[in-house]
Amino acid sequence: MTPDEAIKTARALPCWTAVSAAVPLDGGITNHNIRVTDKGRDYVVRLGQDIPEHGILRWHELSLSRAAAEAGLSPQVHHVEPGALVIDFIDSVALTENDLHDEATLMQATDLIARVHRDMPRYAHGPILAFWVFHILRSYAHDLRERGSRHTPQLSGLLDEADMLERAVGPVDLVLGHNDLLPANILRAEDRLWVIDWEYGGFNSPLFDLGGIASNCDLPRAAEEAMLTRYYGHPPDTALWRSYSAMKCASLLRETMWSMVSEQTSTLEFDYADYTDKNLNRYRAALAAFTDKDT
């Protein structure tokens, strides 16, 4: 679907009364996002089908979107039909990596993550998927081999590293996580932060969201310690820091292998090869730091 086709599809949805504008929004590398103005009120239309290779099932995204809205964490759902999800538009700006290097913003984001983990299960109902990163990594490796990926020669080594990281993570608490905390999925409105995009939500360790936001923003050690202290209510001890660091590496490896798969399967206009290289370099750096401290 081209951007023009996406706009045409968004405008044609039956939920509108008098559309006056429809423009594409930045972001979105698994779907098209269109801002639609109807009778003076703005909405966001998310257009996308199931993506089984990434575990994206739109019925599940809808269920979590509704739960997050009821919890006051995400915009309200306005309309849904196959291939389209319409939510309220929030007058806001998406956070950037640099924003989360500001201590006050990072603490606000940490509080938001804690609310997701604490409050979401109270509002979710029906089937909810699990999101265990190490299972996902093994599934990605299988798919990459089946498709003859250019990355196949390095998969055995990456899986060996994943096995080591899974052992290092150890036993985990279980929360309902977001599991895709790119800074752009956190919106800053005038008075608060919001979280959007529930494609990958599911039960997981809280360390995945915490490690994900740290790795996606390249946070320094002091900021990571402040984030963990805010979340847990006490500074991280040696065991927590090791488990967290291993999960942070795993989150980077998942983003890398997600992009490897997307190089072959996605039809969106996005430079996945460059995204793979960027995240692979981040993963290698994080793994080197982890193994250096672990020896």
C-alpha positions as CSV (number, residue, x, y, z in Angstrom):
1,M,0.0,0.0,0.0
2,T,1.4,3.4,-1.0
3,P,1.0,6.5,1.2
4,D,-1.7,7.8,-1.3
5,E,-3.5,4.5,-1.1
6,A,-3.3,4.6,2.7
7,I,-4.9,8.1,2.8
8,K,-7.6,7.0,0.4
9,T,-8.4,3.9,2.5
10,A,-8.4,6.0,5.7
11,R,-10.8,8.5,4.3
12,A,-13.2,5.8,3.1
13,L,-13.8,4.2,6.6
14,P,-17.5,4.2,7.5
15,C,-16.9,5.9,10.9
16,W,-16.6,9.4,9.5
17,T,-19.3,12.1,9.0
18,A,-17.4,14.9,7.3
19,V,-13.7,14.4,6.7
20,S,-11.9,17.7,6.1
21,A,-8.3,16.5,6.1
22,A,-6.2,13.3,6.0
23,V,-2.4,13.4,6.2
24,P,0.3,10.7,6.9
25,L,2.1,10.7,10.2
26,D,5.8,10.0,10.7
27,G,6.8,6.7,12.2
28,G,5.3,3.3,11.8
29,I,7.5,0.6,10.3
30,T,4.9,-2.2,10.5
31,N,1.8,-0.1,9.4
32,H,0.6,3.2,7.9
33,N,-0.5,5.9,10.3
34,I,-2.9,8.6,9.0
35,R,-4.2,11.6,10.9
36,V,-7.8,12.2,9.9
37,T,-9.9,15.3,10.8
38,D,-13.6,14.6,11.0
39,K,-16.1,17.3,12.1
40,G,-13.3,19.3,13.6
41,R,-11.9,16.4,15.7
42,D,-8.7,14.6,15.0
43,Y,-8.1,10.8,15.0
44,V,-5.3,8.4,14.0
45,V,-6.0,5.6,11.6
46,R,-3.6,2.7,11.9
47,L,-3.7,0.5,8.8
48,G,-2.0,-2.9,8.9
49,Q,-2.7,-6.6,8.6
50,D,-1.5,-9.5,10.7
51,I,2.2,-10.1,10.5
52,P,2.6,-13.7,11.8
53,E,6.4,-13.8,11.4
54,H,6.6,-11.0,14.1
55,G,3.7,-12.3,16.2
56,I,1.6,-9.3,15.3
57,L,-2.1,-10.3,15.5
58,R,-4.5,-7.3,15.1
59,W,-7.2,-8.8,17.4
60,H,-4.6,-8.9,20.2
61,E,-3.4,-5.4,19.5
62,L,-7.0,-4.3,19.7
63,S,-7.6,-6.0,23.0
64,L,-4.6,-4.4,24.6
65,S,-5.3,-1.0,23.1
66,R,-8.7,-1.1,24.7
67,A,-7.3,-2.2,28.0
68,A,-4.6,0.5,27.9
69,A,-7.3,3.1,27.1
70,E,-9.5,2.0,30.0
71,A,-6.4,2.2,32.3
72,G,-5.8,5.8,31.1
73,L,-2.5,5.0,29.5
74,S,-3.4,5.2,25.8
75,P,-5.9,7.0,23.5
76,Q,-9.4,5.7,23.3
77,V,-10.4,3.3,20.5
78,H,-12.9,5.0,18.1
79,H,-13.5,2.4,15.4
80,V,-12.1,-0.9,14.3
81,E,-12.5,-3.1,11.3
82,P,-10.3,-5.7,9.5
83,G,-7.0,-3.9,8.7
84,A,-7.9,-0.7,10.4
85,L,-7.8,0.7,14.0
86,V,-8.9,4.2,14.7
87,I,-7.9,5.9,17.9
88,D,-8.2,9.4,19.3
89,F,-5.5,11.8,18.3
90,I,-3.5,13.2,21.2
91,D,-2.0,16.7,20.8
92,S,1.5,15.7,21.7
93,V,5.0,15.1,20.4
94,A,6.8,11.8,20.3
95,L,9.8,11.5,22.5
96,T,13.3,11.1,21.1
97,E,16.4,9.4,22.3
98,N,17.8,12.7,23.5
99,D,14.5,13.5,25.5
100,L,15.1,10.4,27.6
101,H,18.6,11.6,28.5
102,D,16.8,14.3,30.6
103,E,16.5,12.9,34.1
104,A,13.0,14.3,34.7
105,T,11.7,12.9,31.5
106,L,13.3,9.5,32.1
107,M,11.7,9.4,35.6
108,Q,8.3,10.2,34.1
109,A,8.7,7.5,31.5
110,T,9.7,5.0,34.2
111,D,6.6,5.8,36.2
112,L,4.6,5.3,33.0
113,I,6.2,1.9,32.5
114,A,5.4,1.0,36.1
115,R,1.8,1.9,35.6
116,V,1.6,-0.3,32.5
117,H,3.0,-3.2,34.4
118,R,0.8,-2.6,37.5
119,D,-2.5,-1.4,36.0
120,M,-2.9,-3.1,32.6
121,P,-3.8,-6.6,34.0
122,R,-6.8,-5.1,35.8
123,Y,-8.3,-4.0,32.5
124,A,-7.2,-6.8,30.1
125,H,-9.5,-9.7,29.6
126,G,-9.7,-12.7,27.3
127,P,-6.7,-14.4,25.7
128,I,-3.4,-12.5,26.2
129,L,-0.2,-13.7,24.5
130,A,3.2,-14.1,26.1
131,F,6.3,-12.3,24.8
132,W,9.4,-14.3,25.7
133,V,12.2,-12.8,23.8
134,F,14.4,-15.9,23.7
135,H,11.6,-18.0,22.1
136,I,11.2,-15.1,19.6
137,L,14.9,-15.1,18.8
138,R,14.8,-18.9,18.1
139,S,11.8,-18.5,15.9
140,Y,13.4,-15.6,14.0
141,A,16.5,-17.8,13.4
142,H,14.4,-20.6,12.1
143,D,12.6,-18.2,9.7
144,L,15.8,-16.6,8.5
145,R,17.3,-20.0,7.7
146,E,14.1,-21.1,5.9
147,R,14.2,-17.9,3.8
148,G,17.9,-18.1,2.9
149,S,18.7,-14.8,4.7
150,R,22.1,-13.2,4.0
151,H,22.5,-13.3,7.8
152,T,22.3,-17.1,8.0
153,P,26.1,-17.6,8.6
154,Q,26.0,-15.7,11.9
155,L,22.8,-17.2,13.3
156,S,24.4,-20.1,15.2
157,G,26.7,-17.7,17.1
158,L,23.8,-15.4,17.8
159,L,21.7,-18.2,19.2
160,D,24.6,-19.4,21.4
161,E,24.8,-15.9,22.8
162,A,21.0,-15.9,23.3
163,D,21.2,-19.1,25.3
164,M,23.9,-17.6,27.5
165,L,21.8,-14.4,28.0
166,E,18.7,-16.5,28.9
167,R,20.6,-18.3,31.6
168,A,22.0,-15.0,32.9
169,V,18.5,-13.4,33.1
170,G,17.4,-16.2,35.5
171,P,14.0,-16.4,37.1
172,V,11.7,-13.5,36.3
173,D,8.6,-11.8,37.7
174,L,5.7,-11.7,35.2
175,V,3.9,-8.5,34.2
176,L,1.9,-7.3,31.2
177,G,4.5,-5.5,29.2
178,H,4.5,-3.2,26.2
179,N,7.6,-4.8,24.7
180,D,8.3,-2.2,22.0
181,L,9.4,0.9,24.0
182,L,11.0,2.9,21.2
183,P,11.0,6.5,22.3
184,A,8.6,7.4,19.5
185,N,6.0,5.1,21.2
186,I,5.9,7.5,24.2
187,L,4.0,10.8,23.6
188,R,4.5,14.0,25.6
189,A,1.3,16.0,25.9
190,E,0.9,19.2,27.7
191,D,0.3,17.6,31.1
192,R,1.5,14.0,30.9
193,L,3.0,11.1,28.9
194,W,1.0,8.6,26.9
195,V,2.1,5.2,25.5
196,I,0.9,4.0,22.1
197,D,1.3,1.0,19.7
198,W,0.4,-2.4,21.3
199,E,1.4,-4.7,18.5
200,Y,3.9,-6.5,20.7
201,G,2.2,-6.3,24.1
202,G,2.1,-9.4,26.2
203,F,3.1,-11.1,29.4
204,N,6.9,-10.7,30.0
205,S,9.5,-9.7,32.5
206,P,9.5,-6.1,33.5
207,L,13.2,-6.0,32.7
208,F,12.4,-6.3,29.0
209,D,10.7,-2.9,28.9
210,L,13.3,-1.3,31.2
211,G,16.2,-2.7,29.2
212,G,14.4,-1.9,25.9
213,I,14.0,1.8,26.7
214,A,17.6,2.0,27.9
215,S,19.0,0.2,24.9
216,N,16.9,2.1,22.4
217,C,18.1,5.4,23.9
218,D,21.7,4.4,24.6
219,L,21.3,5.5,28.3
220,P,24.5,5.8,30.3
221,R,25.0,3.7,33.4
222,A,24.0,6.4,35.9
223,A,20.7,6.9,34.1
224,E,20.0,3.2,34.1
225,E,20.7,2.9,37.8
226,A,18.4,5.9,38.4
227,M,15.7,4.2,36.3
228,L,15.9,0.9,38.1
229,T,16.0,2.7,41.5
230,R,12.8,4.6,40.6
231,Y,11.0,1.4,39.3
232,Y,12.0,-0.9,42.2
233,G,12.2,1.6,45.0
234,H,15.8,0.7,45.8
235,P,19.2,0.7,44.0
236,P,19.8,-2.4,41.9
237,D,22.0,-5.0,43.7
238,T,24.5,-7.2,41.8
239,A,22.0,-9.9,40.9
240,L,19.4,-7.5,39.6
241,W,21.9,-5.6,37.6
242,R,23.2,-8.8,36.0
243,S,19.7,-9.9,35.1
244,Y,18.8,-6.5,33.8
245,S,22.0,-6.2,31.7
246,A,21.4,-9.6,30.1
247,M,17.8,-8.7,29.2
248,K,19.0,-5.4,27.8
249,C,21.3,-7.3,25.5
250,A,18.5,-9.6,24.5
251,S,16.2,-6.7,23.7
252,L,18.8,-5.4,21.3
253,L,19.3,-8.8,19.7
254,R,15.6,-9.1,19.2
255,E,15.4,-5.7,17.5
256,T,18.3,-6.7,15.3
257,M,16.8,-10.0,14.3
258,W,13.4,-8.4,13.8
259,S,15.0,-6.2,11.3
260,M,16.8,-9.1,9.6
261,V,13.4,-10.8,9.1
262,S,11.8,-7.5,7.9
263,E,14.5,-7.1,5.3
264,Q,12.9,-10.1,3.5
265,T,9.2,-9.8,4.4
266,S,8.2,-6.2,4.7
267,T,6.7,-4.2,1.8
268,L,6.9,-0.8,3.5
269,E,9.4,1.8,2.3
270,F,12.0,1.6,5.0
271,D,15.8,0.9,5.0
272,Y,15.7,-2.3,7.1
273,A,19.3,-3.2,6.1
274,D,20.6,0.0,7.7
275,Y,18.4,-0.5,10.7
276,T,19.8,-4.1,11.1
277,D,23.3,-2.8,11.0
278,K,22.6,0.0,13.5
279,N,21.0,-2.4,16.0
280,L,23.6,-5.1,15.5
281,N,26.4,-2.6,16.4
282,R,24.4,-1.6,19.5
283,Y,23.9,-5.2,20.5
284,R,27.6,-6.1,20.0
285,A,28.6,-3.1,22.2
286,A,26.2,-4.1,24.9
287,L,27.2,-7.7,24.8
288,A,30.9,-6.9,25.0
289,A,30.2,-4.7,28.1
290,F,28.1,-7.5,29.7
291,T,30.6,-10.3,29.1
292,D,33.5,-8.1,30.2
293,K,31.9,-7.4,33.5
294,D,30.8,-11.0,33.8
295,T,34.2,-12.5,33.5
